[in-house]
Amino acid sequence: MRIVVTGTRGIPEIQGGVETHCQELYPRLAAMGHDITVICRKPYVTQPVDEYRGVKLLTIDTPRRKSLEAIVHTWRALLAARRLKPDIVHIHAVGPALLTPVARLMGMKVVTTNHGPDYERHKWGRMAKAVLKMGERMGARWSNRVIVISKVIADILKQKYGRSDTDLIYNGVNTPVRSTCTDYIEGLGLESGKYIVAVGRFVEEKGFHDLIDAFVKAAPKGYKLAIAGDADHPDEYSENLKRKAYDNGIVLTGFIRGERMNQLMSHAALFAMPSYHEGLPIALLEALSYGLDVAVSDIPACRLDCLEASDHHQVGDVDSLSDLITTKLELKATPRSYDLSPYNWDRIARQTSELYNSIGGKHSTKPIS
């Protein structure tokens, strides 16, 4: 089947949970016989290529402004999709889903993936939140099929819009080959087994300001804190966060992937995620795949079945997080073992392929070898 994908900044190696999701999912679907085109946003594509692991890439101009880029990109992507004559357009995230009715009026079948209520993010003003809520509504009401990445999101759509036929298909995670090298982390001033790691964009809802305060309060002897990530759109919050980090001796790596990230995760003592908002956090799943002990907020998206109550702190409570960091480092529980079978990318690709085929009525795809 011919599938056109929008709603993502693009692939490969572009920061973001939706981007990681697409980078893992669509090459697997291409290997199963689907004709996949991912439409990318030009400002994020540093080295333009036309293909990635069997996935066609089409890069289009998009204004890099957080209030406009998603909706403008989606509109231009739909115009491009109409020329490609896809069997299905797959729209990711509630902002781009605002244009689901437009895609349907163009005669296209639409699958949307709801990655979570983005209107809960602190960066959005009142008008932007209203638009994102409308996007959630349009996606729920106009999509041929709606994929949700967690039970929490399924419950939201059922309660708010009466959409009870959503398809639960989780985010996934790969089983890593842990790095035995330490040259990169040593270059950062980190010692194997003697640091906490956190990963994410520098936006307020990630709670990194709370994490820095909690780490300073806990003052664990001999341990450091490393935060991997950066801001897509530098603003007052991200600049203040970096200043706060530097003032307190926190290690900031910037956006990293590959061997650098592998080293950082392979040698950490603890993973922290103090988020106020998530869909189903891939960064958390990746930490679990490395067997890391975790200290995460108690929001619904972080309360995974494979975690214990003792892995959580009260969201937004610096004292609660500080106490948990102290307890976790004293326990020295890394490595741990988690049941991650529901988050297998090959399984997720098969579920998505079956959904596509049920809409298009085609059964010509081949299994992943």
C-alpha positions as CSV (number, residue, x, y, z in Angstrom):
1,M,0.0,0.0,0.0
2,R,1.1,3.6,-0.6
3,I,1.3,5.5,2.6
4,V,2.1,9.2,3.0
5,V,3.2,10.3,6.5
6,T,3.0,13.8,8.0
7,G,2.9,15.4,11.4
8,T,6.6,14.6,12.1
9,R,9.5,16.9,11.8
10,G,11.2,14.2,9.8
11,I,13.7,11.4,9.9
12,P,16.4,10.3,10.4
13,E,18.2,11.5,13.6
14,I,15.9,14.4,14.4
15,Q,15.1,15.2,18.1
16,G,11.7,14.2,19.4
17,G,9.5,11.3,20.5
18,V,7.3,11.4,17.3
19,E,10.4,11.5,15.2
20,T,12.0,8.5,17.0
21,H,8.6,6.7,16.6
22,C,8.6,7.3,12.8
23,Q,12.3,6.4,12.4
24,E,11.7,3.0,13.9
25,L,8.3,2.2,12.5
26,Y,8.4,3.1,8.8
27,P,11.5,1.3,7.7
28,R,9.9,-1.8,9.1
29,L,6.7,-1.1,7.2
30,A,8.7,-0.5,4.0
31,A,10.4,-3.9,4.6
32,M,7.0,-5.5,4.7
33,G,6.2,-4.2,1.2
34,H,4.4,-0.9,1.9
35,D,5.4,2.1,-0.2
36,I,6.1,4.7,2.5
37,T,6.8,8.5,2.0
38,V,7.6,10.6,5.0
39,I,7.2,14.3,4.5
40,C,9.9,16.2,6.4
41,R,10.2,19.8,7.6
42,K,13.1,21.6,5.9
43,P,14.4,23.5,8.9
44,Y,15.2,20.3,10.7
45,V,16.8,18.4,7.9
46,T,20.5,19.2,8.0
47,Q,21.6,16.7,5.4
48,P,18.8,16.2,2.9
49,V,18.4,12.7,1.5
50,D,15.7,11.1,-0.7
51,E,15.6,7.8,1.1
52,Y,16.2,6.2,4.4
53,R,16.1,2.4,4.9
54,G,13.6,1.9,2.2
55,V,11.4,4.9,3.2
56,K,11.1,7.8,0.7
57,L,11.7,11.2,2.1
58,L,10.1,14.4,0.7
59,T,11.4,17.6,2.4
60,I,9.2,20.8,2.0
61,D,9.7,24.3,3.2
62,T,8.1,25.1,6.6
63,P,8.4,28.3,8.7
64,R,10.3,27.4,11.9
65,R,7.9,29.1,14.3
66,K,6.4,26.9,17.0
67,S,2.9,28.5,16.5
68,L,2.8,28.0,12.8
69,E,5.1,25.3,11.6
70,A,3.0,22.2,12.3
71,I,-0.2,23.4,10.7
72,V,1.6,25.0,7.7
73,H,3.7,21.9,7.2
74,T,0.6,19.6,7.3
75,W,-1.3,21.8,4.8
76,R,1.6,21.7,2.4
77,A,2.1,18.0,3.1
78,L,-1.5,17.2,2.2
79,L,-1.2,19.1,-1.1
80,A,1.9,17.0,-1.8
81,A,0.1,13.8,-0.8
82,R,-2.8,14.5,-3.1
83,R,-0.3,14.4,-6.0
84,L,1.2,11.1,-4.8
85,K,-2.3,9.5,-4.7
86,P,-1.8,7.5,-1.5
87,D,-4.0,4.7,-0.2
88,I,-3.7,6.2,3.2
89,V,-2.4,9.5,4.8
90,H,-1.1,8.9,8.3
91,I,-1.1,12.1,10.4
92,H,0.8,12.1,13.7
93,A,0.0,14.3,16.7
94,V,-3.1,16.4,17.6
95,G,-1.9,19.6,16.1
96,P,-1.5,18.4,12.6
97,A,-4.7,16.3,13.1
98,L,-6.6,19.6,12.8
99,L,-6.5,19.2,9.0
100,T,-7.9,15.7,9.1
101,P,-11.3,16.9,7.7
102,V,-9.4,18.6,4.8
103,A,-7.6,15.3,4.0
104,R,-11.0,13.5,4.0
105,L,-12.5,16.2,1.7
106,M,-9.6,15.7,-0.6
107,G,-10.8,12.1,-0.9
108,M,-8.0,10.5,1.1
109,K,-8.4,7.9,3.8
110,V,-6.8,9.0,7.0
111,V,-5.1,7.3,10.0
112,T,-4.2,9.6,12.9
113,T,-1.9,8.7,15.8
114,N,-2.7,10.6,19.0
115,H,0.6,10.9,20.9
116,G,-1.1,12.6,23.8
117,P,-2.8,15.9,24.8
118,D,-0.2,18.4,23.5
119,Y,-2.4,21.3,24.7
120,E,-1.2,20.4,28.3
121,R,2.3,21.6,27.4
122,H,3.3,24.8,29.3
123,K,4.8,26.5,26.2
124,W,1.4,27.1,24.6
125,G,-0.8,30.1,25.2
126,R,-4.6,30.1,25.4
127,M,-5.1,30.4,21.6
128,A,-2.6,27.7,20.8
129,K,-4.2,25.4,23.4
130,A,-7.6,25.9,21.9
131,V,-6.3,25.0,18.4
132,L,-4.6,21.9,19.7
133,K,-7.8,20.8,21.5
134,M,-9.7,21.3,18.2
135,G,-7.0,19.2,16.5
136,E,-7.6,16.4,19.0
137,R,-11.4,16.7,18.3
138,M,-11.0,16.7,14.5
139,G,-8.7,13.7,14.5
140,A,-11.1,11.8,16.8
141,R,-14.1,12.6,14.7
142,W,-12.9,12.5,11.1
143,S,-10.2,9.9,11.0
144,N,-11.0,6.5,9.4
145,R,-8.9,5.0,12.2
146,V,-7.3,6.5,15.3
147,I,-4.2,4.9,16.9
148,V,-3.5,5.7,20.5
149,I,-0.1,5.0,22.1
150,S,-1.5,4.4,25.7
151,K,-4.6,3.4,27.5
152,V,-4.8,6.8,29.1
153,I,-5.2,8.4,25.7
154,A,-7.8,5.9,24.7
155,D,-9.8,6.8,27.8
156,I,-9.6,10.5,27.0
157,L,-10.9,10.1,23.4
158,K,-13.7,7.8,24.6
159,Q,-14.8,10.1,27.4
160,K,-14.5,13.4,25.4
161,Y,-15.6,12.4,22.0
162,G,-17.3,9.0,22.3
163,R,-14.6,7.4,20.1
164,S,-14.5,3.9,21.6
165,D,-13.0,2.1,18.5
166,T,-9.4,3.4,18.8
167,D,-6.5,1.1,18.2
168,L,-4.0,0.8,21.0
169,I,-0.5,0.4,19.5
170,Y,2.3,1.3,21.9
171,N,5.5,3.2,21.3
172,G,8.4,0.8,21.0
173,V,12.0,0.3,22.1
174,N,14.9,-1.7,20.7
175,T,17.1,-4.0,22.8
176,P,20.4,-2.2,23.0
177,V,23.9,-3.5,22.7
178,R,25.4,-1.8,25.7
179,S,28.7,0.1,25.1
180,T,31.8,-0.9,27.0
181,C,33.6,2.2,25.9
182,T,33.8,5.2,28.2
183,D,35.8,7.8,26.2
184,Y,32.8,10.0,25.5
185,I,31.4,10.1,29.0
186,E,34.9,10.6,30.4
187,G,35.3,13.6,28.1
188,L,32.2,15.0,29.8
189,G,33.8,14.5,33.2
190,L,31.5,11.6,34.0
191,E,32.5,8.3,35.7
192,S,30.8,5.0,35.0
193,G,28.1,4.2,37.5
194,K,28.4,7.6,39.2
195,Y,25.8,9.8,37.5
196,I,22.1,10.3,36.9
197,V,20.9,10.7,33.3
198,A,17.9,12.5,31.9
199,V,16.9,12.9,28.3
200,G,14.5,15.3,26.5
201,R,13.8,18.7,24.9
202,F,14.4,21.8,27.0
203,V,10.7,22.7,27.5
204,E,9.0,23.4,30.8
205,E,6.8,20.3,30.9
206,K,9.9,18.1,31.0
207,G,10.5,19.3,34.5
208,F,14.3,19.6,34.2
209,H,14.3,22.7,36.4
210,D,12.8,20.5,39.2
211,L,15.4,17.8,38.6
212,I,18.3,20.3,39.0
213,D,16.8,21.7,42.2
214,A,16.2,18.1,43.5
215,F,19.7,17.0,42.6
216,V,21.3,20.0,44.3
217,K,19.1,19.4,47.4
218,A,20.0,15.7,47.5
219,A,23.7,16.5,46.9
220,P,24.6,12.8,46.4
221,K,28.3,12.5,47.2
222,G,30.4,11.5,44.2
223,Y,27.5,11.6,41.7
224,K,26.8,14.0,38.9
225,L,23.7,14.8,36.8
226,A,23.8,14.7,33.0
227,I,20.9,16.0,30.8
228,A,20.9,15.1,27.1
229,G,18.8,17.3,24.8
230,D,18.3,20.9,23.8
231,A,15.5,23.3,22.7
232,D,13.9,23.1,19.3
233,H,13.0,26.8,19.7
234,P,15.4,28.6,22.1
235,D,13.4,30.8,24.5
236,E,13.6,32.3,27.9
237,Y,12.9,29.0,29.6
238,S,15.6,27.0,27.8
239,E,18.2,29.8,28.3
240,N,17.4,30.0,32.0
241,L,17.6,26.3,32.3
242,K,21.0,26.2,30.7
243,R,22.2,29.0,33.0
244,K,20.8,27.1,36.0
245,A,22.6,23.9,34.9
246,Y,26.0,25.6,34.4
247,D,25.7,27.4,37.7
248,N,25.2,24.1,39.5
249,G,27.8,22.0,37.6
250,I,25.2,19.9,35.7
251,V,26.5,18.3,32.5
252,L,24.6,19.3,29.3
253,T,25.4,17.1,26.3
254,G,23.2,18.7,23.7
255,F,21.2,16.6,21.4
256,I,23.0,13.3,20.9
257,R,22.3,9.9,19.2
258,G,24.2,6.8,18.3
259,E,27.4,5.8,20.2
260,R,27.3,8.9,22.4
261,M,23.9,8.2,23.7
262,N,24.7,4.5,24.0
263,Q,27.6,5.3,26.3
264,L,25.6,7.8,28.3
265,M,22.8,5.2,28.9
266,S,25.1,2.2,29.3
267,H,27.0,3.6,32.3
268,A,24.4,5.6,34.2
269,A,23.4,4.7,37.7
270,L,19.9,6.1,37.5
271,F,17.5,7.6,34.9
272,A,15.3,10.5,35.9
273,M,12.1,11.8,34.2
274,P,10.4,14.5,36.2
275,S,7.9,15.3,33.4
276,Y,4.6,17.1,33.8
277,H,3.3,15.8,30.5
278,E,4.0,12.8,28.3
279,G,2.2,10.5,25.8
280,L,4.1,7.3,26.2
281,P,7.7,8.4,26.7
282,I,10.2,6.7,24.4
283,A,13.1,8.0,26.5
284,L,11.7,6.1,29.5
285,L,11.3,2.9,27.5
286,E,14.9,3.3,26.3
287,A,16.1,3.7,29.8
288,L,14.3,0.5,30.8
289,S,15.8,-1.3,27.9
290,Y,19.2,-0.5,29.4
291,G,18.1,-2.0,32.7
292,L,18.4,1.4,34.5
293,D,16.8,2.0,37.8
294,V,14.4,4.9,37.4
295,A,13.0,7.9,39.3
296,V,10.0,9.2,37.3
297,S,7.0,11.5,38.0
298,D,3.7,9.9,38.9
299,I,1.7,11.2,35.9
300,P,-0.4,8.5,34.2
301,A,1.8,8.2,31.1
302,C,4.8,7.2,33.3
303,R,3.0,4.7,35.4
304,L,3.9,1.7,33.2
305,D,2.9,-1.8,34.3
306,C,6.5,-2.9,34.5
307,L,7.3,-0.2,37.1
308,E,6.7,-0.2,40.9
309,A,5.1,2.5,43.0
310,S,8.5,3.1,44.6
311,D,9.8,4.3,41.2
312,H,7.6,7.4,41.2
313,H,7.7,10.8,42.9
314,Q,4.9,13.4,43.1
315,V,5.0,15.5,40.0
316,G,6.3,19.0,40.6
317,D,7.4,18.2,44.1
318,V,11.1,18.9,44.4
319,D,11.4,17.4,47.9
320,S,9.7,14.2,46.8
321,L,12.1,13.9,43.9
322,S,15.1,14.7,46.0
323,D,14.2,12.1,48.5
324,L,13.6,9.5,45.8
325,I,17.0,10.3,44.2
326,T,18.7,9.7,47.6
327,T,16.8,6.4,48.1
328,K,17.5,5.1,44.6
329,L,21.3,5.9,44.7
330,E,21.5,4.2,48.1
331,L,19.8,1.1,46.8
332,K,22.2,0.8,43.8
333,A,19.4,-1.2,41.9
334,T,20.9,-0.8,38.4
335,P,20.8,-3.1,36.5
336,R,17.1,-4.1,36.7
337,S,15.0,-6.4,34.5
338,Y,11.7,-5.2,33.0
339,D,9.1,-6.9,30.8
340,L,9.1,-4.8,27.6
341,S,7.4,-7.3,25.4
342,P,4.4,-5.0,24.7
343,Y,6.9,-2.4,23.3
344,N,8.5,-4.5,20.5
345,W,8.9,-2.5,17.3
346,D,8.4,-5.5,15.0
347,R,5.2,-6.3,16.8
348,I,4.1,-2.7,16.5
349,A,4.9,-2.7,12.8
350,R,2.8,-5.8,12.3
351,Q,-0.1,-4.2,14.2
352,T,0.1,-1.0,12.1
353,S,0.3,-3.0,8.8
354,E,-2.8,-5.0,9.7
355,L,-4.6,-1.7,10.5
356,Y,-3.6,-0.3,7.1
357,N,-4.7,-3.4,5.3
358,S,-8.1,-3.4,7.1
359,I,-8.7,0.1,5.6
360,G,-7.4,-0.5,2.1
361,G,-8.6,-4.0,1.8
362,K,-5.2,-5.2,0.6
363,H,-3.2,-8.1,1.9
364,S,-0.1,-8.0,-0.2
365,T,2.5,-7.2,2.5
366,K,5.1,-9.6,3.6
367,P,6.2,-10.3,7.2
368,I,9.4,-8.8,8.7
369,S,12.2,-11.4,8.4
